[in-house]
Amino acid sequence: MGARSSKITAQNNRSDGHLIEYFRNTFVRGGGASNANLSEGLIATGGVISDYVDGSTVYRAHIFTSSGTFDVTAPGTFGDTVDYLVVAGGGGAGREYGGGGGGGAVKYLTSQPVASSPGVYTISVGSGAAAGVVGSASSVSNPLITAITSNGGGADAGPGGSGGGAIGTSPLTGGSATGAPGHPGGIDITSPPLGWGNPGGNAQPGASGGVAAGGGGGGAATAGSNAPSISDSGPGGTGARYSITGTTTYYGGGGGGGTGDSPNSVGTGGLGGGGNGASPTTSEAQPGTFATGGGAGGARRDSGPPNTRANGGSGIVVVRYQIAQLTAEQKATGGAISYYDGMTIHTFTSSGTFATLAPWTGETVEYVVIGGGGSGGSGGSDNPGGGGAGAYRTGTTPIGAHPVSRSIQIGAGGVESNGTESYFGTPITAPGGGKGGNNGSTGNPGGSGGGGGYLGFAGGPATGAPFPGTIGATPTAGWGHAGATSNGTAPRYAAGGGGGAGGAGDSTTTTAYGGLGMQLPTTFRDPASSVGHPGPTSPTFTGADTSGKYWFAGGGGGGIDGPNGIPIAAGGGPGGPYAGAGPAGDGAVADQGVGIPAKENSGSGGGGNSQPTASSIAGRGGSGIVLIAYPS
């Protein structure tokens, strides 16, 4: 967004330490507009805060990539209304010759009234669906309003916010959409009551049970495409564009169809996070992109190479309102931008670019870079280890005079695998966490290592250095700890917990918790923001506070047997789950031992599944995050 100087609207002089304080410092204390007071919008907390200028209007957006609350405590001087973007989770794609998963419905409403009594709005962010499952709904609710809900994307020719693409065996018709078709194109289009959505594309059957091709999943703006032949699967539909976060982004793209023949044309995912479909020889199905509501790419035929079946992308909820009518010079772009305690903070929850603007004069920045967490282990009859956290790096680095551009990568959480690395320019890299050991195998190495699987298998080593007990600049390798070696003896036959940034995993005769995570440095602990995840309120290391907020990079809980009444293995330290880490599945209840995934943008490890269970599904690791701060 452009940033230029203009007259400030006079109303009141209330400070909340964010963008208003920045402008107050610039124009009032600096003498640029010495007689001006500053208007402000609602006083509210929750989500990751992004303050930005669009023309002469200053907005604040609260961005939720996981469930939470939006808390309004005082009315605003620009009216008590907000804009909502509510995007549901994308559908998974699980069948051979698979159709692409449908994108989650996209709902955009403007100028909605909000109340400050009661002013707590419950935000539910739909998760990306497992393979072959409909995506979860996203919603905003409060006792004084009708809930604002978007439906999750369809899967395997099924209905959803946007319908799933048809598979190459019956049924051959794409799934229907509960969202409304007819998106007119363009950007920031107000949606009908059920949001935008479109049907999935049709499939091409093979002769006598032979090869076939799936249709593309529907997108928020356009329908999924039909498969043109048994060798060519259909592309996913396009998502809808919105700039409510301060950055123009597509949401609700459909997944591309999979195919079962070669040569072939694989169905590409639609703009808005849709994953590409699989081919029998050259590519795997891709998951939908998290925080977009994108549908998963369709699977290939089972008779080909090992058949990856992909998950849909998680949804997102954004609440926005005006906080001022002014502009000022902006020093850099990239990520969600907020202002706290005299600092400008860029928060990247997805990959992007940090780029300086003309006012940049060679500032030194403070950063936090956290890799993606590893998944828990899996195993059908006994207990696998918890996933290790991504490495946690923090420190300062000078950025040269404008123009400077640094690539930002946000590491993905592992799905039956290690997490991937995050980086702030390639010199500052945080490796992903190690996958937990399966039943009968060691944990993988990583930034923090995965826990060892039952019985007596070693935890994975850490590439990170042990935490010294005081928050401060990290070594080049960041902080990380090894996963625990499994104990594996009666009464609970525990696997090893995954390592965390703040401590090692655990395994005893009765526990298998993941290692302790880490709080953000004080620079990034904005009280109005819910960046990070809950943690202990009585941490034992220097530099932490007792707020129970701002925690990342905890180890996943290791798999552990019942009996009933004994807690499951927590992630992120004893007493958890903390830091968004995944607990183990509940082995005390038959067939409910599926490992719990870590939260998005936590960098924490996923939980191992627990015996007894008929399923051997490990919890996914949490994606990483990058934060950058410098003086405003």
Secondary structure, DSSP 8 states (H G I E B T S, - for coil): ----------SB----SSHHHHHIIIIIITSTTTT--B----EEE-SEEEEEEETTEEEEEEEESS-EEEEEEE--TT-SEEEEEEE-----B-STT--------EEEEEEEE--STT-EEEEE------TTS----EEEEETTEEEEEE-----TT--BSS-----SSS--S---BSSB----SSBS----TT-B-------B--GGG---B------SSS------BTTB-------EEE-TTSS-EEE-------B-SSS-B-----TTT------SSS-------TTTT--------TTSSS---B-----EEEEEEEEES------EE-SEEEEETTEEEEEESS-EEEEE-TT----EEEEEEE---------SSS---------EEEEEEE--SS--EEEEE-----SSS----EEETTTEEE--------TTS----BSS-----TTT-----BSSB---SB-S---TT-B----------TTT--------SSS-----SS-------EE--GGG--TT---SB---SS--SBT--SSS-SEE-----------TTS----SSSTT---TT------TTSTT--------TTS--------SS-S----------EEEEEEE-
